[in-house]
Amino acid sequence: MSIQYHIRPATVNDVDTLLQLVIDLATYEKEPESAKATSDLFKENVFEKGYAHALLAFQGTPDAPGAPLGMALYFFNFSTWTGKPGLYLEDLFVKPEARNMGIGKALFAELGKIAQEKDCGRLDWSVLTWNEPSIAFYEKVLLAKRMDGWMGMRLTGEGIENLKGFAQNTN
C-alpha cells in the first residue's frame, strides 16, 4: 500500500501538530508521562529562539495537505574533531499506520540535504536499545554505524542547578 505525501519545514502554525506527534512518539516509546513539552514552549524555543527545527510529513500534496504522518526534529551542534557543524536528530517519528511507505527514508533524505547545505561533518542520533525495527532500518537501509564505546549522559533540573557549586570563586 502506498499513499501520497509531502514533507515541508514546520512553521509556528504547526505547533499543535508537532506537539501531538511528540506525544505520539512518547507513547510509542512507552513513556507518555515524560512528554512535558507544551505548545507555548515549542513556539518559544523552536520557532522564536530557533533552538531546534522540524520537518513534517503530511498526507496529500502541498496544495491539498491532509493528516500529519510524521516528523523529524533536529538541531545543529559542533564537532571539535571535524571542525564542522553537525546535525543532531533529536526525534524522528512516523505514525504506525504510515510506516513502510518510504516516509522515514524521505525524512532522512531531507535531513541529508540540510546537512549537506550546512556543510555538516556528520548526522547523529540515538535510538532506544529495545527498538529493534528502527535499529535494523538504520543499519541495513541507511547503513548507519553504531557508536559502540559511547554512553549517553544527562543532567536535568537539579543536576544542572548543582553545577553552580563547581563555579570558580571570583572573589
Long-range contacts (C-beta under 8 A, 24 or more apart in sequence): 1-101, 2-101, 2-102, 3-59, 3-69, 3-98, 3-101, 4-59, 4-60, 4-61, 5-57, 5-58, 5-59, 5-60, 5-69, 5-98, 5-101, 5-103, 5-106, 6-57, 6-58, 6-60, 6-61, 6-62, 6-65, 7-55, 7-56, 7-57, 7-58, 7-103, 7-106, 7-107, 7-110, 8-55, 8-56, 8-58, 8-62, 9-53, 9-54, 9-55, 9-56, 10-46, 10-53, 10-54, 10-55, 10-56, 10-71, 11-47, 12-43, 12-47, 12-48, 14-54, 14-56, 15-39, 15-42, 15-43, 15-46, 15-47, 17-56, 17-68, 18-42, 18-46, 18-54, 18-56, 18-71, 18-73, 20-68, 21-56, 21-68, 21-70, 21-71, 21-93, 21-95, 22-71, 22-73, 22-91, 22-93, 24-93, 24-95, 25-91, 25-93, 28-93, 28-96, 29-128, 29-131, 46-73, 51-75, 52-90, 53-114, 55-107, 55-110, 55-111, 57-94, 57-98, 57-103, 57-106, 57-107, 59-98, 68-95, 69-94, 69-95, 69-98, 69-103, 70-94, 70-95, 70-98, 70-103, 70-104, 70-107, 71-107, 72-107, 72-108, 72-110, 72-111, 74-111, 74-114, 76-118, 76-120, 77-124, 79-121, 79-122, 82-121, 82-122, 83-121, 84-119, 84-120, 84-121, 85-118, 85-119, 85-120, 85-121, 86-120, 86-121, 86-122, 86-123, 86-124, 87-111, 87-114, 87-115, 87-118, 87-120, 87-122, 87-123, 87-124, 88-123, 88-124, 88-125, 89-123, 89-124, 89-125, 90-125, 92-125, 104-137, 105-141, 108-142, 126-152
